[in-house]
Amino acid sequence: MSAYVLVLYYSRHGATRELARRIARGVEASGMDVRLRTVPPLSSTDESDADGDLACSLADLAGCAGLALGSPTRFGTMAAPLKAFLETTSALWLQGALIDKPAAVFTSSQSAHGGQEATLLSMILPLLHHGMVLVGLPYDQAALTHSRDGGSPYGAGHIGDRPRLSPTEADLADALGKRLAKWCRMSTDAAQGAS
Ligand SMILES: Cc1cc2nc3c(=O)[nH]c(=O)nc-3n(C[C@H](O)[C@H](O)[C@H](O)COP(=O)(O)O)c2cc1C
């Protein structure tokens, strides 16, 4: 089985899914395989927009070379369905299955100051508990300096009422996927060299 990056997201209206797809394209453009996965809603009044993407299994997560994790911003933190999935990962934490693997985060929010950065940081915390190594967006991405759209040093983002990404948001999501793939490749090469 070849090394793959897991792009795992929850989305109700499709914006976070659009970011996930763009990150996945960036990963693939860097020559790594991708598994695009989602998590189920918690209630029938919160239908997810997974557009055919499969539900993530613990095996998908355990076997990944790296992870991109995405959620809508909900009251300044990640959506409950994604948190619920993360709370099923204790066995992987006990095994240390994700230690030293690269990870990145992304979010979509309705408003510019509605808590994007707080949400991204909230998603980083459980990944640090799992021992993952975080990959963000550095300022060689010129758009970070002038953009009023989503995307920050903490991860990729989308702001707005509609799922469609702005060109800048799409570029930054693509760049995050490429950077994550680069670090995944380096860490899998290093692990193979050490064995
Ligand atoms: C329960 C709930 C809480 C939300 N909280 C916030 C918020 O704190 N800040 C914000 O800007 N948008 C908030 N939103 C709006 C979503 O973040 C926004 O619509 C997002 O783009 C949806 O992503 P999706 O299309 O992937 O479902 C909230 C939406 C819901 C349903």
The ligand as a Gaussian input file, in Angstrom:
#p B3LYP/6-31G(d) Opt

LIG

0 1
 C      -24.282000      25.997000      14.937000
 C      -23.509000      26.921000      14.043000
 C      -22.607000      27.782000      14.596000
 C      -21.879000      28.657000      13.781000
 N      -20.956000      29.497000      14.359000
 C      -20.271000      30.362000      13.585000
 C      -19.305000      31.233000      14.160000
 O      -19.016000      31.185000      15.352000
 N      -18.689000      32.121000      13.352000
 C      -18.968000      32.214000      12.004000
 O      -18.402000      33.045000      11.333000
 N      -19.852000      31.355000      11.427000
 C      -20.511000      30.445000      12.181000
 N      -21.387000      29.572000      11.603000
 C      -21.510000      29.561000      10.137000
 C      -20.603000      28.480000       9.503000
 O      -19.319000      28.479000      10.058000
 C      -20.456000      28.745000       8.001000
 O      -21.717000      28.758000       7.400000
 C      -19.544000      27.721000       7.339000
 O      -19.086000      28.254000       6.119000
 C      -20.266000      26.403000       7.064000
 O      -19.358000      25.478000       6.520000
 P      -19.908000      24.271000       5.635000
 O      -20.441000      24.873000       4.339000
 O      -18.723000      23.410000       5.384000
 O      -20.978000      23.577000       6.420000
 C      -22.100000      28.680000      12.386000
 C      -23.031000      27.783000      11.832000
 C      -23.736000      26.915000      12.644000
 C      -24.723000      25.952000      12.033000

